[in-house]
Amino acid sequence: MKISHYLEFEESSIGGIRQSVKNQRKAMRKEGIEYVTSPSRNADLWHINFPGPLSLLYAVLANLIGKTLIINVHMTREDFQESFRFSNILSTPLYFYLKFFYSRADLLITPSEYTGDLMKNEYGFSDTSVRVLTNGVDVSKLQNLESYREEARDKYDLDGDVVFCVGTVFERKGVKDFVRTAEKFPDKEFVWFGKVFDEHVVGSEARDAINNPPENVKFTGYVDNIRHAFAAGDVFFYPTKTENQGIPALEAAYCHKPIVMRDIPAFEEDFENGENCLKGDCIEEFKEAVDRVIEDQELSRKIIGNAKSMVENHTLDAVGRQLRQIYQKFD
């Protein structure tokens, strides 16, 4: 079996979509699944990963020539909102476009039960047309963190307890609440590792938070080696407002970092408050949660241990096996 595994704008894409595609391809190689990275008539099945205009043309072509088409749902109206300037206005036409685009597929793959339910309840797809498959965690890029800790802390001039986040910086990711929470901890360092979009792209609230942070907040920009982020940080703080899954939280779990996160539907499947993370909905709850995992080492160890057990369900070996099962159903 040969798969066309296509990501439009692959060279310029960043963030979770690009990482999930890299994870899938690595999982496919582990399973010995042959694939090409562009739509091909010689492929048995086409698997598309981004709802771009060229992807739509390929999706329609797949329908016309009778190719089985699988589409990964990495974008929804809900997670597009509050991302960039004018994204809320554009989210309504985007909804109708996505509904049409996703309807071309023989099967939709969603990274979480939350997104699967969204496809069924808000976009009108049937139970049989949606399959949940985690984006997975590439643990190979997260090995030997301790050997990178001193180097990373020197590089970013960090000391003491470091509360950190990983990912692209914009409002939906909760950057304003990250900064406002940091203001409650003048003696702690808060660091956001990730690309910062141009000020003309991000919304005004995010721009103000990025351009005028308190002294204990750093925005590093793009990080070449993600080990530096997870090695340097101590408490992973993820105040994102909407996610389809949230790969950085899974990576933090694997890296033995206690996790403080916003209480949102996408996290209900894997993260349980008080068991493998602490959740909050506002600045005061975030402050209390960060305080607790720093001061209560017994609680921190419990959260870390339970989160590490949970993330074993998201290995690339598991992703590869499930992809093979999905593909073989259409063989």
C-alpha positions as CSV (number, residue, x, y, z in Angstrom):
1,M,0.0,0.0,0.0
2,K,1.2,3.5,-0.9
3,I,-0.1,6.6,0.7
4,S,-0.1,10.2,-0.6
5,H,0.4,12.1,2.6
6,Y,0.1,15.7,1.7
7,L,0.6,19.0,3.6
8,E,0.0,22.2,1.7
9,F,2.5,25.0,2.5
10,E,4.7,22.4,4.1
11,E,7.9,24.5,3.8
12,S,6.4,27.5,5.6
13,S,4.0,25.8,8.0
14,I,4.8,26.0,11.8
15,G,3.3,24.8,15.0
16,G,1.1,21.9,15.8
17,I,0.0,21.1,12.3
18,R,3.5,20.7,11.0
19,Q,4.6,18.7,14.1
20,S,1.6,16.4,13.8
21,V,2.4,15.7,10.2
22,K,6.1,15.0,11.1
23,N,4.9,12.7,13.8
24,Q,2.6,10.8,11.5
25,R,5.3,10.3,8.9
26,K,7.8,9.1,11.4
27,A,5.1,6.7,12.7
28,M,4.4,5.5,9.2
29,R,8.1,4.8,8.6
30,K,8.2,2.8,11.9
31,E,5.3,0.7,10.5
32,G,6.9,0.3,7.1
33,I,4.0,2.2,5.4
34,E,5.2,3.6,2.1
35,Y,4.2,7.2,1.4
36,V,4.8,10.1,-0.9
37,T,4.4,13.7,0.1
38,S,2.3,14.9,-2.9
39,P,-1.0,13.5,-4.4
40,S,-0.2,10.8,-6.9
41,R,-2.4,8.7,-9.1
42,N,-0.1,5.8,-8.3
43,A,-1.0,6.0,-4.6
44,D,-3.7,3.8,-3.1
45,L,-5.1,6.4,-0.8
46,W,-4.8,10.2,-0.4
47,H,-4.3,11.7,3.1
48,I,-4.6,15.5,3.2
49,N,-3.5,17.5,6.3
50,F,-4.4,21.2,5.7
51,P,-7.5,22.9,4.3
52,G,-5.8,25.1,1.8
53,P,-7.0,26.1,-1.7
54,L,-4.7,23.6,-3.5
55,S,-5.8,20.9,-1.0
56,L,-9.4,21.6,-1.9
57,L,-8.6,21.1,-5.6
58,Y,-6.9,17.8,-4.8
59,A,-9.8,16.7,-2.6
60,V,-12.2,17.4,-5.5
61,L,-9.9,15.6,-7.9
62,A,-9.8,12.6,-5.5
63,N,-13.6,12.4,-5.6
64,L,-13.6,12.7,-9.4
65,I,-11.0,9.9,-10.0
66,G,-12.3,7.6,-7.3
67,K,-9.4,7.9,-4.9
68,T,-10.1,7.2,-1.2
69,L,-9.6,10.4,0.6
70,I,-8.7,10.9,4.3
71,I,-8.5,14.4,5.8
72,N,-7.0,15.2,9.1
73,V,-8.9,17.9,11.0
74,H,-6.2,20.2,12.3
75,M,-8.3,23.4,11.9
76,T,-11.8,24.4,13.0
77,R,-13.7,27.6,13.2
78,E,-13.4,27.4,17.0
79,D,-9.6,27.2,17.1
80,F,-9.2,29.8,14.4
81,Q,-10.9,32.5,16.4
82,E,-8.8,34.8,18.5
83,S,-5.7,33.8,16.6
84,F,-4.9,36.8,14.4
85,R,-6.2,40.1,13.5
86,F,-9.7,39.8,11.9
87,S,-9.8,36.0,12.6
88,N,-13.1,36.3,14.5
89,I,-14.7,38.1,11.5
90,L,-13.2,35.5,9.1
91,S,-14.3,32.5,11.2
92,T,-17.8,32.5,9.9
93,P,-17.0,32.2,6.2
94,L,-14.2,29.8,7.3
95,Y,-16.8,27.5,8.9
96,F,-18.7,27.1,5.7
97,Y,-15.5,26.5,3.7
98,L,-14.3,23.9,6.2
99,K,-17.7,22.2,6.2
100,F,-17.5,21.8,2.4
101,F,-13.8,20.9,2.4
102,Y,-14.2,18.2,5.1
103,S,-17.3,16.8,3.3
104,R,-15.0,15.6,0.4
105,A,-13.4,13.0,2.7
106,D,-14.3,9.3,3.0
107,L,-13.0,9.6,6.6
108,L,-12.1,12.5,8.9
109,I,-9.3,11.9,11.5
110,T,-9.5,14.2,14.5
111,P,-6.8,14.4,17.2
112,S,-9.2,14.2,20.2
113,E,-12.7,13.2,21.2
114,Y,-13.5,16.9,21.6
115,T,-12.7,17.7,18.0
116,G,-14.5,14.5,16.9
117,D,-17.6,15.6,18.7
118,L,-17.3,19.0,17.2
119,M,-17.3,17.5,13.7
120,K,-20.4,15.5,14.5
121,N,-22.4,18.0,16.5
122,E,-21.4,21.4,14.9
123,Y,-20.4,20.4,11.4
124,G,-23.0,17.6,10.8
125,F,-20.8,14.6,10.1
126,S,-21.9,11.0,11.1
127,D,-20.3,8.8,13.7
128,T,-18.9,6.5,11.0
129,S,-17.2,9.3,9.1
130,V,-15.0,10.4,12.0
131,R,-12.1,8.6,13.7
132,V,-10.1,9.9,16.6
133,L,-6.3,9.4,16.4
134,T,-3.8,11.3,18.6
135,N,-1.2,13.6,17.0
136,G,1.3,11.7,19.1
137,V,4.5,12.6,20.8
138,D,7.9,12.2,19.2
139,V,9.9,11.2,22.3
140,S,13.2,11.0,20.4
141,K,13.5,14.8,20.4
142,L,13.0,15.0,24.1
143,Q,15.7,12.7,25.4
144,N,18.6,13.5,27.8
145,L,17.0,16.8,29.0
146,E,19.3,17.0,32.1
147,S,22.3,17.3,29.9
148,Y,20.9,20.4,28.2
149,R,19.6,22.2,31.4
150,E,22.7,24.2,32.2
151,E,23.3,25.1,28.6
152,A,19.7,26.2,28.1
153,R,19.6,28.2,31.3
154,D,22.8,30.0,30.4
155,K,21.5,30.7,26.9
156,Y,18.3,32.4,28.2
157,D,19.8,33.8,31.4
158,L,17.5,31.9,33.7
159,D,17.7,31.1,37.4
160,G,15.5,29.6,40.1
161,D,12.0,28.3,39.4
162,V,11.0,28.9,35.8
163,V,7.4,28.8,34.7
164,F,7.3,28.3,31.0
165,C,5.1,27.7,27.9
166,V,6.0,26.3,24.5
167,G,4.4,27.2,21.2
168,T,3.6,30.0,18.8
169,V,2.7,33.2,20.5
170,F,-0.7,34.7,19.8
171,E,-3.9,35.6,21.8
172,R,-5.7,32.3,21.5
173,K,-2.8,30.6,23.2
174,G,-3.5,32.8,26.3
175,V,-0.5,35.1,26.1
176,K,-2.3,37.9,27.9
177,D,-3.2,35.6,30.8
178,F,0.4,34.2,30.8
179,V,1.7,37.7,31.4
180,R,-1.0,38.7,33.9
181,T,-0.2,35.5,35.9
182,A,3.5,36.3,35.8
183,E,2.7,39.7,37.4
184,K,1.6,37.8,40.5
185,F,5.1,36.2,40.8
186,P,7.7,39.0,40.7
187,D,10.3,36.6,42.2
188,K,9.7,33.9,39.5
189,E,10.8,33.9,35.9
190,F,8.2,33.2,33.2
191,V,9.4,32.2,29.8
192,W,7.5,31.6,26.5
193,F,9.5,29.5,24.1
194,G,8.2,29.9,20.5
195,K,7.9,32.1,17.5
196,V,6.4,35.5,18.0
197,F,4.3,36.7,15.0
198,D,4.7,40.2,13.6
199,E,2.8,42.8,15.5
200,H,0.7,43.5,12.4
201,V,-0.5,39.9,12.5
202,V,-1.4,39.3,16.2
203,G,-4.3,41.1,17.8
204,S,-3.9,44.2,19.9
205,E,-4.2,42.5,23.3
206,A,-1.5,40.0,22.5
207,R,0.7,42.7,20.9
208,D,0.5,44.8,24.1
209,A,1.4,41.7,26.3
210,I,4.3,40.8,24.1
211,N,5.7,44.4,23.7
212,N,5.3,45.5,27.3
213,P,5.8,42.5,29.6
214,P,6.9,42.8,33.2
215,E,10.6,42.3,34.0
216,N,10.2,38.7,34.9
217,V,8.7,37.6,31.5
218,K,10.8,36.6,28.5
219,F,9.7,35.8,24.9
220,T,12.5,33.8,23.3
221,G,11.3,33.6,19.7
222,Y,11.7,30.5,17.7
223,V,13.7,27.7,19.5
224,D,15.9,25.5,17.2
225,N,16.2,22.7,19.8
226,I,13.0,22.1,21.7
227,R,15.1,20.3,24.3
228,H,16.3,23.7,25.5
229,A,12.8,24.7,26.4
230,F,11.8,21.6,28.3
231,A,15.2,21.4,30.0
232,A,15.2,25.0,31.2
233,G,11.7,25.1,32.5
234,D,10.3,23.7,35.8
235,V,6.5,24.2,35.6
236,F,4.6,24.0,32.3
237,F,1.9,26.7,32.2
238,Y,-0.5,26.3,29.3
239,P,-3.3,29.0,29.4
240,T,-4.4,28.3,25.8
241,K,-8.1,29.1,25.2
242,T,-8.9,26.5,22.5
243,E,-7.1,23.5,21.2
244,N,-7.9,20.4,19.2
245,Q,-5.4,18.5,21.3
246,G,-2.3,20.4,22.4
247,I,0.9,18.6,21.6
248,P,3.1,20.8,23.9
249,A,1.1,19.6,27.0
250,L,1.7,15.9,26.0
251,E,5.4,16.7,25.5
252,A,5.6,18.4,28.9
253,A,4.0,15.3,30.5
254,Y,6.6,13.1,28.9
255,C,9.4,15.5,30.2
256,H,8.3,15.1,33.8
257,K,7.1,18.7,34.1
258,P,4.1,19.5,36.4
259,I,1.4,21.0,34.2
260,V,-0.9,23.9,34.9
261,M,-3.5,24.4,32.2
262,R,-6.7,26.1,31.3
263,D,-9.8,24.0,31.9
264,I,-11.0,23.5,28.3
265,P,-12.9,20.7,26.6
266,A,-10.0,19.4,24.5
267,F,-8.1,18.5,27.7
268,E,-10.8,16.5,29.4
269,E,-9.9,13.3,27.5
270,D,-6.3,13.1,28.8
271,F,-5.9,15.5,31.7
272,E,-7.7,15.2,35.0
273,N,-7.5,18.1,37.5
274,G,-5.6,17.1,40.6
275,E,-4.4,13.8,39.2
276,N,-2.1,14.5,36.3
277,C,-2.3,18.3,36.1
278,L,-3.9,21.3,37.8
279,K,-6.5,23.3,35.9
280,G,-7.8,26.9,36.2
281,D,-10.1,29.3,34.5
282,C,-8.8,32.7,35.7
283,I,-5.7,34.5,36.9
284,E,-6.3,33.8,40.6
285,E,-6.8,30.1,39.9
286,F,-3.7,29.9,37.7
287,K,-1.7,31.7,40.5
288,E,-2.9,29.2,43.1
289,A,-2.1,26.2,40.8
290,V,1.4,27.4,40.1
291,D,2.0,28.1,43.8
292,R,0.8,24.6,44.7
293,V,3.0,22.6,42.2
294,I,6.0,24.7,43.3
295,E,5.5,24.4,47.0
296,D,3.9,21.0,47.4
297,Q,6.5,18.5,46.1
298,E,4.3,15.5,47.0
299,L,1.5,16.8,44.8
300,S,4.0,17.7,42.0
301,R,5.5,14.2,42.0
302,K,1.9,12.7,41.9
303,I,1.0,14.9,38.9
304,I,4.3,14.1,37.1
305,G,3.9,10.3,37.6
306,N,0.3,10.1,36.5
307,A,1.0,12.4,33.4
308,K,3.9,10.2,32.3
309,S,1.7,7.1,32.5
310,M,-1.0,8.9,30.4
311,V,1.3,10.0,27.7
312,E,2.3,6.4,26.9
313,N,-0.9,6.2,25.0
314,H,0.4,8.8,22.6
315,T,3.7,7.2,21.4
316,L,4.5,7.1,17.7
317,D,4.4,3.4,17.8
318,A,0.8,3.5,18.8
319,V,0.1,6.2,16.1
320,G,1.7,4.0,13.4
321,R,-0.3,0.9,14.3
322,Q,-3.6,2.8,14.3
323,L,-2.7,4.5,11.0
324,R,-2.1,1.1,9.4
325,Q,-5.5,-0.2,10.7
326,I,-7.2,2.9,9.2
327,Y,-5.5,2.6,5.8
328,Q,-6.1,-1.1,5.6
329,K,-9.9,-0.6,6.0
330,F,-9.8,1.1,2.6
331,D,-7.4,-1.3,0.9
